[in-house]
Amino acid sequence: MVLCSVADVRVHADPDQISDADITSIIAGVSTEILTRAGSTDDSNAYLKLAAIHAAAAIVLKRARAIGELASNKTPEYEVSFTGIIEEIKNHEEQRENFLSLYKASSPDYSFSSPSFNAGFTHTHHCGGHHH
């Protein structure tokens, strides 16, 4: 199950040195991770799709950065764009977490099926008064 396409990811991260095949395999890994973390199989959910796009974009940029780090021509411009990439990666990772949180907040199944939530709920109802 994949949550997004290579084109979706390239909108955010489009380094020349990363091939479509690379991005396809990144998306496959990311989709599994996002669906697992969300406890969902809903690959049509917009929040999960967006989380996957940003997760994949972050990984694509990390790979590009790793390849860039191996490049011998570390010019001043390169150093500037390098810091930019680090910020961009952080931004995509934050977006991924945001969309996962939005999914969890918007999914009634998610919040109500959690055992700790139910236990806390029952607990507050049964222990209204203090018995000494």
C-alpha positions as CSV (number, residue, x, y, z in Angstrom):
1,M,0.0,0.0,0.0
2,V,1.5,3.3,-1.0
3,L,0.2,6.6,0.3
4,C,1.6,8.9,-2.4
5,S,3.3,9.1,-5.7
6,V,6.8,10.1,-6.8
7,A,5.3,13.2,-8.3
8,D,3.8,14.1,-4.9
9,V,7.2,13.9,-3.3
10,R,9.1,15.7,-6.1
11,V,6.9,18.7,-5.5
12,H,8.7,19.1,-2.1
13,A,12.0,17.5,-2.7
14,D,13.4,17.1,-6.2
15,P,17.2,16.5,-6.1
16,D,18.7,15.4,-9.5
17,Q,20.8,12.7,-7.9
18,I,17.8,10.7,-6.5
19,S,16.0,8.6,-9.1
20,D,12.3,7.8,-9.4
21,A,13.1,4.2,-8.4
22,D,14.8,5.5,-5.2
23,I,11.8,7.6,-4.4
24,T,9.4,4.7,-5.1
25,S,11.2,2.6,-2.6
26,I,11.4,5.4,0.0
27,I,7.6,5.9,-0.5
28,A,6.9,2.2,0.1
29,G,8.9,2.2,3.3
30,V,7.4,5.4,4.5
31,S,3.8,4.3,3.7
32,T,4.2,1.2,5.8
33,E,5.7,3.2,8.7
34,I,3.0,5.9,8.6
35,L,0.1,3.4,8.4
36,T,1.6,1.4,11.3
37,R,2.1,4.4,13.4
38,A,-1.4,5.5,12.7
39,G,-2.8,2.1,13.4
40,S,-4.7,2.3,10.2
41,T,-5.0,0.7,6.7
42,D,-6.8,3.8,5.3
43,D,-4.5,4.7,2.4
44,S,-7.0,7.2,1.1
45,N,-6.9,9.4,4.2
46,A,-5.6,12.9,3.3
47,Y,-3.7,13.4,6.6
48,L,-1.9,10.1,6.2
49,K,-1.1,10.9,2.6
50,L,0.4,14.3,3.6
51,A,2.3,12.7,6.4
52,A,3.8,10.2,4.0
53,I,4.7,12.9,1.4
54,H,6.6,14.9,4.0
55,A,8.2,11.8,5.5
56,A,9.4,10.7,2.1
57,A,10.5,14.3,1.2
58,A,12.6,14.4,4.4
59,I,14.3,11.0,3.5
60,V,14.9,12.1,-0.1
61,L,16.6,15.3,1.1
62,K,18.7,13.3,3.6
63,R,19.9,11.0,0.8
64,A,20.7,14.0,-1.4
65,R,22.5,15.6,1.5
66,A,24.5,12.4,2.1
67,I,25.5,12.2,-1.6
68,G,26.3,16.0,-1.5
69,E,28.5,15.4,1.5
70,L,30.6,13.0,-0.5
71,A,31.0,15.6,-3.3
72,S,34.5,17.1,-3.4
73,N,33.4,20.6,-4.5
74,K,32.3,22.1,-1.2
75,T,32.0,25.7,-2.4
76,P,30.6,28.5,-0.1
77,E,27.3,28.3,-2.1
78,Y,27.2,24.6,-1.3
79,E,27.6,25.3,2.4
80,V,24.8,27.8,2.3
81,S,22.4,25.4,0.6
82,F,23.6,22.7,2.9
83,T,22.2,24.5,6.0
84,G,19.0,25.2,4.0
85,I,18.6,21.4,3.4
86,I,19.0,20.7,7.1
87,E,16.2,23.2,7.9
88,E,14.1,21.8,5.1
89,I,14.5,18.2,6.4
90,K,13.5,19.3,9.9
91,N,10.5,21.1,8.5
92,H,9.3,18.0,6.6
93,E,9.7,15.9,9.7
94,E,7.7,18.3,11.7
95,Q,5.0,18.4,9.0
96,R,4.9,14.6,9.1
97,E,4.3,14.6,12.9
98,N,1.7,17.4,12.5
99,F,-0.3,15.4,10.0
100,L,-0.1,12.2,12.0
101,S,-1.4,14.1,15.0
102,L,-4.2,15.6,12.9
103,Y,-5.1,12.2,11.8
104,K,-5.2,10.8,15.3
105,A,-7.3,13.8,16.4
106,S,-9.7,13.4,13.6
107,S,-10.1,9.6,13.9
108,P,-12.7,8.6,16.4
109,D,-11.5,5.0,16.2
110,Y,-8.1,6.0,17.2
111,S,-8.9,7.9,20.4
112,F,-11.7,5.6,21.7
113,S,-10.1,2.2,21.0
114,S,-7.0,3.0,23.1
115,P,-7.2,0.9,26.3
116,S,-5.6,3.6,28.5
117,F,-8.3,6.0,27.4
118,N,-11.1,3.7,28.3
119,A,-9.5,2.8,31.6
120,G,-9.1,6.4,32.6
121,F,-12.7,7.1,31.5
122,T,-14.2,4.3,33.6
123,H,-11.9,5.2,36.5
124,T,-13.2,8.8,36.8
125,H,-16.8,7.6,36.7
126,H,-16.5,5.0,39.5
127,C,-14.4,6.9,41.9
128,G,-16.5,10.0,42.4
129,G,-16.4,10.1,46.2
130,H,-13.5,9.6,48.6
131,H,-14.1,6.7,51.0
132,H,-12.2,7.0,54.3
